[in-house]
Amino acid sequence: MSEAWVRRRQSAYGALAGIALLSTAAAAVEVSPHRVIYDLSLASAKSSSGVVDAKGSMLVEWADACDGWTIDQRYRLTVTNDESEESLVVVTFSTWESKDGLSYRFFIRKLRDGDVAEEARGRARLSAPGEAGEAVFTQPETTTIALPRGTMFPTDHTLLLIRAAEGSERFLTRQVFDGGEVEGPSEVTAAIGQPSPPPADANPLLARRGWPLRLAFYKPDAPGSEPDYEVGMKLLDNGVAEGMTLDYGDMVVRAKLREVEAIKPTC
């Protein structure tokens, strides 16, 4: 089974930007709070991975909490190896991020075959848009990590990607901190493709303009080398990701959109 899947849980929301636009991106993008379910399946795997099948589901909720954005991700993936042995990975990842992009709270729990493989909780703060800050983990133990100047949090990064796409920018590199591991921000390189016009779709959440994206995530101690993993998707202008591919090097998982619905604001 791919260890990258256990270590890195990215659904492209949470790691879905320049810095001068940070404070204006949220206001410019009209986010549609939503709940979406994806079916997960194995797209491809190298023979060296030992993986012959993978299937599961992923639920993502992006909600407006008035003082910030909340994103809840829950997914299950059952991986079968070449000896017909199955392993179940269950990941829960919840975040809150202020709408100015300066404050962030996070909690992640990763289970493997019913046992807790990893758990982390904490908060982070930037001193000002584009400036440095710090992250404080309270689990698995109290740890403080400095966040360098230019660090972004995941929701603000996603909003800035949409803003950049609308402005015809095609390549971006940013430092993004999500709290998924006890380490500093990852370097995220984004390649943005040509826009597609709104399709004729009965669901207004999907009848939107969108762009194909390819995101490469690099570990903090290895910028410029091979990416830790990559995510491909079609990102719509309202924040909905219309399907994804999660590329962990030795295996690629496809996330196919099954259903999506709007979430009403709580305020």
C-alpha positions in Angstrom: 0.0 0.0 0.0 1.2 3.5 -0.8 2.7 5.0 2.4 2.1 8.5 0.9 -1.6 7.9 1.1 -1.3 7.3 4.9 1.0 10.3 5.4 -0.6 12.8 3.2 -4.3 13.1 3.1 -4.7 15.8 0.6 -8.1 16.3 -1.0 -7.4 19.2 -3.1 -9.5 21.5 -1.1 -7.4 21.7 1.8 -4.3 22.1 -0.2 -5.8 24.1 -2.7 -2.3 31.1 -5.1 0.8 36.7 -5.4 0.9 37.6 -1.9 -0.2 41.1 -2.8 -3.6 39.6 -3.6 -4.0 37.7 -0.4 -6.3 40.2 1.4 -8.5 40.8 -1.6 -8.9 37.2 -3.0 -11.7 36.2 -0.6 -13.8 39.2 -1.4 -13.4 38.8 -5.2 -14.3 35.1 -5.4 -18.0 34.2 -4.9 -17.7 30.9 -3.0 -20.7 28.5 -3.0 -20.7 26.7 0.3 -21.3 23.0 -0.6 -21.1 19.4 0.3 -19.7 17.0 -2.3 -19.2 13.2 -2.3 -16.6 11.5 -4.5 -16.2 7.8 -5.4 -12.5 6.8 -5.1 -11.0 4.1 -7.4 -7.5 3.1 -8.5 -6.5 4.8 -11.8 -3.1 3.1 -12.0 -0.3 1.6 -9.9 3.3 0.7 -10.5 4.1 -3.0 -10.1 6.6 -2.1 -7.4 3.8 -0.7 -5.2 2.2 -4.1 -4.7 -1.2 -2.4 -5.1 -3.8 -4.1 -7.4 -7.0 -2.3 -6.3 -8.3 0.6 -4.4 -11.8 1.9 -3.7 -13.6 4.1 -1.3 -15.3 7.4 -1.0 -14.6 11.0 0.1 -16.9 13.6 1.6 -16.0 17.3 1.6 -18.0 20.1 3.2 -17.0 23.7 2.6 -19.1 25.9 4.8 -19.5 29.6 5.7 -19.1 30.0 9.4 -19.6 33.8 9.3 -16.3 34.6 10.9 -14.4 32.2 8.7 -14.5 29.2 6.4 -14.8 25.6 7.7 -13.8 22.6 5.7 -14.5 19.1 6.9 -13.1 16.1 4.9 -13.8 12.5 5.6 -12.7 9.6 3.5 -12.2 5.9 3.4 -10.0 4.0 1.1 -9.6 0.2 1.0 -6.4 -0.9 -0.7 -5.8 -4.5 -1.9 -2.3 -5.7 -2.4 -0.9 -8.4 -4.8 -1.4 -11.0 -2.0 -5.2 -10.2 -1.9 -4.7 -8.5 1.5 -6.9 -5.5 2.2 -6.0 -2.4 4.3 -8.5 0.3 5.3 -7.4 3.9 5.7 -9.9 6.4 7.2 -9.0 10.1 7.5 -10.9 12.9 9.2 -9.6 16.4 8.6 -11.4 19.5 10.0 -10.2 23.1 9.7 -11.4 26.7 10.4 -9.8 29.6 8.6 -10.6 33.3 9.1 -11.7 35.2 6.1 -8.7 37.5 6.2 -6.5 34.4 5.8 -4.5 35.2 9.0 -5.9 32.6 11.5 -6.2 28.9 11.2 -7.2 25.9 13.3 -6.9 22.3 12.4 -7.5 18.7 13.5 -6.6 15.5 11.7 -7.0 11.8 12.6 -5.7 9.0 10.4 -6.8 5.4 11.1 -5.3 2.4 9.5 -7.3 -0.9 9.9 -9.1 0.7 12.9 -5.9 1.8 14.8 -4.9 5.4 15.1 -1.9 5.9 12.9 -1.6 9.7 13.5 -3.4 12.5 15.2 -2.7 16.2 15.2 -4.4 19.3 16.5 -3.3 22.9 16.6 -3.7 26.5 15.5 -1.6 29.0 13.4 -1.5 32.7 13.0 0.2 35.1 10.5 1.1 38.6 11.7 -0.2 40.3 8.5 -0.9 39.4 4.9 2.2 38.1 3.3 4.1 38.2 6.6 5.5 35.5 8.9 3.8 33.7 11.7 3.8 30.5 13.8 1.9 27.3 14.2 1.3 25.7 17.6 0.6 22.0 17.7 -1.1 20.8 20.9 -1.2 17.1 19.7 0.6 14.8 19.5 2.7 17.0 21.7 3.1 20.7 22.2 5.3 21.9 19.4 5.8 25.4 17.9 6.9 25.9 14.3 7.9 29.1 12.7 6.0 29.9 9.5 8.1 31.9 7.0 7.1 35.1 5.3 4.6 34.4 2.5 3.0 31.4 4.1 -0.7 30.8 3.2 -3.4 28.7 4.7 -5.4 26.2 2.4 -8.7 28.1 1.9 -6.9 31.3 1.1 -4.7 29.4 -1.3 -7.7 28.0 -3.1 -9.3 31.4 -3.4 -6.2 32.9 -4.8 -5.9 30.1 -7.3 -9.4 31.0 -8.6 -8.5 34.7 -8.7 -5.3 34.0 -10.6 -7.1 31.7 -13.1 -9.7 34.5 -13.7 -6.8 36.9 -14.3 -5.2 34.5 -16.9 -2.2 33.7 -14.7 -0.9 30.2 -15.5 1.8 29.3 -13.0 2.1 30.0 -9.3 4.3 28.8 -6.5 3.3 29.4 -2.8 4.2 28.1 0.7 1.0 26.5 2.1 0.6 25.3 5.7 -2.3 22.8 6.4 -1.3 21.1 9.7 -1.5 17.6 8.2 1.9 16.8 9.6 4.1 18.3 12.3 6.2 20.3 10.0 6.4 23.7 8.2 4.5 24.7 5.0 4.8 22.7 1.8 5.8 24.4 -1.4 2.9 24.1 -3.8 3.4 24.7 -7.5 0.2 25.2 -9.6 -0.2 24.9 -13.3 -3.5 26.4 -14.5 -5.0 25.4 -17.9 -7.3 27.2 -20.3 -10.8 28.0 -19.0 -13.9 26.0 -20.1 -17.2 27.8 -20.5 -20.1 26.9 -18.1 -21.7 23.6 -19.2 -25.5 23.0 -19.4 -26.0 21.3 -16.1 -29.2 20.9 -14.1 -27.2 21.5 -10.9 -26.4 25.3 -10.7 -23.3 24.4 -8.6 -21.8 22.7 -11.6 -23.0 25.0 -14.4 -20.0 27.2 -13.8 -16.8 28.3 -15.6 -13.8 26.2 -14.6 -10.1 25.5 -15.2 -8.0 22.3 -15.2 -5.3 22.5 -12.5 -2.2 20.5 -11.7 -0.8 21.0 -8.1 2.6 19.6 -7.1 3.3 19.4 -3.3 6.9 19.5 -2.1 7.9 18.6 1.5 9.5 21.6 3.4 12.9 20.0 3.5 13.0 19.0 -0.2 11.9 21.9 -2.4 12.9 21.5 -6.0 13.2 17.7 -5.9 10.5 15.3 -6.9 7.1 16.3 -5.5 5.7 14.4 -2.5 2.5 14.0 -4.4 0.4 15.7 -7.1 -3.2 16.6 -7.5 -5.1 17.2 -10.7 -8.6 18.6 -10.9 -11.1 20.8 -12.6 -11.7 23.7 -10.2 -14.9 25.8 -10.8 -15.1 29.5 -10.1 -17.3 28.9 -7.1 -14.8 26.7 -5.3 -16.3 23.3 -6.3 -13.7 20.7 -7.5 -15.3 18.7 -10.3 -13.4 15.5 -9.9 -9.7 14.9 -9.1 -6.7 12.6 -9.5 -4.4 12.0 -6.5 -1.0 11.0 -7.8 1.3 9.5 -5.1 4.0 8.4 -7.5 3.6 4.6 -7.1 -0.2 4.8 -7.3 -2.9 7.2 -8.7 -6.3 7.4 -7.2 -9.2 8.9 -9.1 -12.0 10.8 -7.3 -15.2 10.9 -9.4 -17.9 13.3 -8.3 -21.0 11.4 -7.3 -23.2 14.2 -5.9 -23.0 17.8 -4.8 -25.4 20.1 -2.9 -25.4 23.6 -1.5 -24.9 24.3 2.2 -26.8 27.2 3.8 -24.8 29.7 5.8 -25.2 29.4 9.6 -25.5 33.1 10.1 
